[in-house]
Amino acid sequence: MESSVDYNAIVEGRAAPPPSARLLGWRHLGFDKETGTLRASFEATADFLNPAGMVQGGMLAAMLDDTLGPVASAVSGGALFAQTLEMKVSYLRPGRVGTIYSEARIVRQGREILFLEGRLHDAEGNTIATATATAKAVRPR
Protein backbone atom coordinates (compact mmCIF):
# COMPACT_ATOMS: atom_id res chain seq x y z
CA MET A 1 0.00 0.00 0.00
CA GLU A 2 1.35 3.40 -0.93
CA SER A 3 0.49 6.78 0.48
CA SER A 4 0.02 10.10 -1.26
CA VAL A 5 0.10 12.15 1.96
CA ASP A 6 2.76 14.87 1.92
CA TYR A 7 3.96 14.93 5.51
CA ASN A 8 6.05 18.07 4.98
CA ALA A 9 3.00 19.91 3.62
CA ILE A 10 1.09 18.95 6.78
CA VAL A 11 3.90 20.12 9.08
CA GLU A 12 4.23 23.39 7.15
CA GLY A 13 0.45 23.98 7.29
CA ARG A 14 -0.06 23.66 3.50
CA ALA A 15 -2.23 20.53 3.95
CA ALA A 16 -4.55 19.22 6.64
CA PRO A 17 -3.57 16.18 8.70
CA PRO A 18 -5.46 12.96 7.93
CA PRO A 19 -8.92 12.62 9.53
CA SER A 20 -7.68 10.19 12.20
CA ALA A 21 -5.00 12.65 13.31
CA ARG A 22 -7.56 15.48 13.43
CA LEU A 23 -9.87 13.30 15.53
CA LEU A 24 -7.04 12.82 18.04
CA GLY A 25 -6.17 16.54 18.05
CA TRP A 26 -2.71 15.85 16.59
CA ARG A 27 -0.21 18.73 16.46
CA HIS A 28 3.36 18.59 15.19
CA LEU A 29 5.71 20.01 17.84
CA GLY A 30 9.03 19.46 16.15
CA PHE A 31 11.62 17.14 14.76
CA ASP A 32 15.16 16.91 16.16
CA LYS A 33 17.39 15.90 13.23
CA GLU A 34 20.33 15.15 15.53
CA THR A 35 18.46 12.50 17.57
CA GLY A 36 15.87 11.60 14.90
CA THR A 37 13.09 12.28 17.40
CA LEU A 38 9.65 13.44 16.29
CA ARG A 39 7.53 15.28 18.87
CA ALA A 40 3.77 15.78 18.69
CA SER A 41 0.83 16.35 20.98
CA PHE A 42 -2.78 15.26 21.12
CA GLU A 43 -5.87 16.72 22.76
CA ALA A 44 -7.69 14.07 24.75
CA THR A 45 -11.35 15.02 25.13
CA ALA A 46 -14.11 13.63 27.31
CA ASP A 47 -15.18 11.59 24.26
CA PHE A 48 -11.99 9.54 24.69
CA LEU A 49 -12.84 8.37 28.24
CA ASN A 50 -13.76 4.86 29.32
CA PRO A 51 -16.32 4.21 32.09
CA ALA A 52 -13.57 4.61 34.72
CA GLY A 53 -12.92 8.19 33.58
CA MET A 54 -9.53 7.51 31.96
CA VAL A 55 -8.53 7.79 28.30
CA GLN A 56 -9.42 4.46 26.71
CA GLY A 57 -6.34 2.37 25.85
CA GLY A 58 -7.18 2.15 22.16
CA MET A 59 -7.12 5.93 21.92
CA LEU A 60 -3.67 5.98 23.53
CA ALA A 61 -2.51 3.29 21.09
CA ALA A 62 -3.83 5.39 18.20
CA MET A 63 -1.86 8.38 19.51
CA LEU A 64 1.29 6.28 19.62
CA ASP A 65 0.68 4.95 16.12
CA ASP A 66 0.10 8.51 14.87
CA THR A 67 3.53 9.44 16.23
CA LEU A 68 5.43 6.31 15.19
CA GLY A 69 4.07 6.41 11.64
CA PRO A 70 5.24 9.92 10.68
CA VAL A 71 8.76 9.60 12.12
CA ALA A 72 9.98 7.74 9.02
CA SER A 73 8.77 10.60 6.84
CA ALA A 74 10.44 13.15 9.09
CA VAL A 75 13.77 11.26 9.06
CA SER A 76 13.68 10.66 5.30
CA GLY A 77 12.50 14.14 4.32
CA GLY A 78 9.24 12.74 2.99
CA ALA A 79 10.82 9.92 0.94
CA LEU A 80 9.42 7.13 3.18
CA PHE A 81 6.36 6.41 5.25
CA ALA A 82 5.96 3.71 7.88
CA GLN A 83 3.14 1.20 7.42
CA THR A 84 2.71 -0.41 10.84
CA LEU A 85 2.96 -4.21 10.75
CA GLU A 86 2.76 -4.78 14.51
CA MET A 87 2.82 -2.68 17.64
CA LYS A 88 3.20 -3.50 21.33
CA VAL A 89 1.87 -0.99 23.84
CA SER A 90 2.66 -0.88 27.56
CA TYR A 91 0.25 1.22 29.64
CA LEU A 92 2.01 2.70 32.67
CA ARG A 93 -0.47 5.24 34.07
CA PRO A 94 -3.89 6.61 33.19
CA GLY A 95 -4.31 9.19 30.46
CA ARG A 96 -6.47 12.19 31.39
CA VAL A 97 -8.44 14.80 29.48
CA GLY A 98 -6.12 17.50 28.14
CA THR A 99 -2.87 17.62 26.23
CA ILE A 100 -0.91 14.40 25.89
CA TYR A 101 2.61 14.70 24.49
CA SER A 102 4.38 12.11 22.36
CA GLU A 103 7.76 11.36 20.91
CA ALA A 104 9.03 8.68 18.56
CA ARG A 105 12.21 7.60 16.87
CA ILE A 106 13.54 4.94 14.54
CA VAL A 107 15.60 2.41 16.49
CA ARG A 108 16.86 0.59 13.41
CA GLN A 109 16.17 0.96 9.72
CA GLY A 110 16.66 -1.75 7.14
CA ARG A 111 15.92 -1.55 3.43
CA GLU A 112 12.26 -2.54 3.88
CA ILE A 113 11.65 -2.84 7.63
CA LEU A 114 11.75 -0.19 10.35
CA PHE A 115 11.93 -0.75 14.11
CA LEU A 116 10.32 2.13 16.01
CA GLU A 117 9.79 3.19 19.60
CA GLY A 118 7.66 5.89 21.15
CA ARG A 119 6.12 7.17 24.32
CA LEU A 120 3.26 9.32 25.56
CA HIS A 121 3.63 11.59 28.57
CA ASP A 122 1.65 14.21 30.44
CA ALA A 123 2.56 17.87 30.96
CA GLU A 124 4.62 16.96 34.04
CA GLY A 125 6.70 14.46 32.04
CA ASN A 126 5.11 11.35 33.58
CA THR A 127 5.10 8.48 31.09
CA ILE A 128 1.57 7.30 30.29
CA ALA A 129 2.37 4.59 27.72
CA THR A 130 5.22 3.30 25.59
CA ALA A 131 5.24 1.38 22.33
CA THR A 132 7.56 -0.53 20.09
CA ALA A 133 6.59 -1.28 16.52
CA THR A 134 7.74 -2.95 13.36
CA ALA A 135 6.79 -1.19 10.15
CA LYS A 136 7.23 -1.60 6.43
CA ALA A 137 9.01 1.28 4.71
CA VAL A 138 6.82 2.47 1.83
CA ARG A 139 7.50 5.17 -0.72
CA PRO A 140 4.81 7.79 -1.36
CA ARG A 141 3.30 8.07 -4.83
Secondary structure, 3 states (H helix, E strand, C coil): CCCCCCHHHHHCCCCCCCHHHHHCCCEEEEEECCCCEEEEEEEECHHHECCCCCECHHHHHHHHHHHHHHHHHHHHCCCCEEEEEEEEEEECCCCCCEEEEEEEEEEEECCCEEEEEEEEECCCCCEEEEEEEEEEEECCC
